[in-house]
Amino acid sequence: MNRTGLVIALAVAAAVGLIFGIRPDLDLKLAALFFDPERGGFWRAYDPIYLRARDAAVWLTTLVAMPPVVALVVKFVRPRRPLLIPGRAVVLMLVTLALAPGVVANLVLKEHWGRPRPIDVAEFGGDEHFRPWWDPRGDCPKNCSFIAGEHHVAEEMRAGVFSFLVVWIVHGWLYRWPRTRISDEAVERALERIGPRRA
């Protein structure tokens, strides 16, 4: 989680933004590889293995969130007992999960950037107009493409970069930056103060 990682992520974001900004049709050409005109949809929508994998990904996110949640519950029930995992790890996992897919992707970008998903554009049988990634004025009213993980390749790459940036910032706040860095013990004490009082 050093500056080299940040430089790489920003370079990837700039390259993807530039390539797909100059050639927005690449998004359509890449999405077309997954479109089945005979069935009138994207083949992954009909593939039971893909659908199971997609459902498994949702459960995987839940499983990743479980250790810090369990650690918090145990700490609130038994405040004098040490956390089951380091305090900063609890904060890092929960804050990044809340911010990256929760706030940044779902509440901010997907709800306020009207770029339609591939399944909704006219080129693939939908009734909305294709827009390049940088144009927020699309026809999509909510749960739009920017930054969703389905079909627009540029969005998938940007979703990875945005997620990395959120993790990089939160990790810096907790571990690297002297002015904001905190200790695991400080997290423990804070949880003991805000948790229920027990003898």
N, C-alpha and C positions, 0 to 999 in steps of 0.2 A: 504493500500500500504506500509506495513512495512516489516521488515526482515522476519517475520514469513511466509508471503505470498511467499517471494522469496525462503525460505527453502522448503516449500511445493512444489512449482513448480519444483525446482531442484530435489527434491526427486522423484516426479512423472516422470520427464524426465529420471532419472537414472534407476528407476524401469522398465519403459517401454523399454528403450534402452537395458537393461540387459535381460529382458524376451524375447523380440522379436529378440535380438541378438543371444541368445542361441537357441531359437526355432523359426527360421524364418518361418517355415511351418505354424505357428499359423495365420499369415497374410492370407495365402491361405485358411486355414480352415474356418476362420471367413468370408472371402469374399465369399466363396462357399455357405454360408447360404443365400446369396442374388442373387445367380446365378440360372437361370432357363435353364437347358440344352435343354428342348423341344423348347423353343423360341430362344435359342442361344444367350442369353444375360442376363444382370442383370435386375431383375424384376422392379427395380426402374425406369429404362429407359422406361418402358412401362406403368408405373403407372401415370395417369393424375394428381392425387392429389399430388404425389411427385414432378412432373414436375412443377406444379403451385407453390408449396412451394419453390422449388429451384429458380424459377423466383422471387418470393416474397422476398427471402433472398437478391438478388441483389438490389431490390428496397429498402429494409430495410437499406442496407449500404448507399445508396444514401440519404435516409431520415435522417440517423444519421449525415451525413456530411452537411446537409442543414443549421441547425442553425448557426454553425460557419461561413459558407460561406455567409449567409445572413448578419450576424453581420459585417463581413469584408466589404461587398459591401456597407452597410449603412454607415460604418465608412469612407470609401473612398469618398462616395458622400457627406457626412456631417461630415468632419473631427473634428469639434468642439463638436459634439454630442458624449456622452459617448457610449461605446460599449453596445450592447443589452445584452450580456452575459460577464462574467468576462474574461479579456484578457488572463489569463493563461489557462482557459478552452478552449478558441478558439485555442490556440497553441497546447494544449494537444490533442484535438480531431483531428485536421488536421494533425499534425505530426505523431501521432500513426496510423491513417488511411493510410497515405502515406508510412510509413515505414513497418508496419507489413504485410498487404496483398500486398502492392505495391512493395517495394524494396526487403524486405527479402524473401517473398514467391515467387513472380512472376519473379523478375529480377535476383535474386541470386540463390536460391535453385532449383526452378522448371526448370530453364534453364541450370543449370550446374551440376545437379545430375541426371544421366541417368537412375534412377530406373523407370521401366515401371509401368503404372497404371494396376490394375487388368484386365481391359477390354482388354488390349493389350498383356497379357502373354499367352503362349501356353496352360496352364492349363484351360483357359476359352475361347479358340478358337482364340486367337491372334497369332501373329508370333514373339513375343519377349520373351526373357528368363527372368524368375523371378529372382530377386535379393533381398537379405536381405537389410534392411534399411541402413546399414552401408556401402554398396558397391555402389559407384557412377558410376561404369563402365557398366551400363546397356545399352540396345539397344535403349532406348528412345532418340530421337534427340532434342526434345523441349517440353515444357509444360508437364513435367514429374510428377511422383507421389510425390516425396519428396519436399515440404510438401503440398500436395493437400488434399482436404476434401472429396474425393470420394474413398470409398470402402476399401483401406488398413487401418485397424483400427489403427495400429501403427502411421501412418501418421496423422490421425485425432487428436490423442492424442498429438503428437508432435506439430502440428499446434497450438493447444490451448496453449501449453507451450511457444512456440516461441512468440505468440501474447501477452501472459501475460508478458513475459520478456521485450518486447519492451515497453509496457505500463508502467511497473515498472520502467524502466530506464528513460523514458521521464518524468514520474511523479516525480521521484527523482530529476532530473535536474531542473524542474520548481518549486517544492514545498519543498523538504526535505533537499537537500544538501546545506549547508551554502555557499559554494564557487560558486555555480551556480544558487542558488535560486533567482528568480526575482519576482517582484510584478506585480499585475494587472495594476497598474498605469504605470509601466515601459513599458508594452506592449502597452498600449494606446498611450504613448508619441512616441514610436517607429513607430507605425502605422501612427500617425499624421505627423511624419517627412518624411516617405517614400510615403505617399499618395499624391494625387494632391493638389496643393496649391489653397486654396479658401479663399475669404475674409470672 
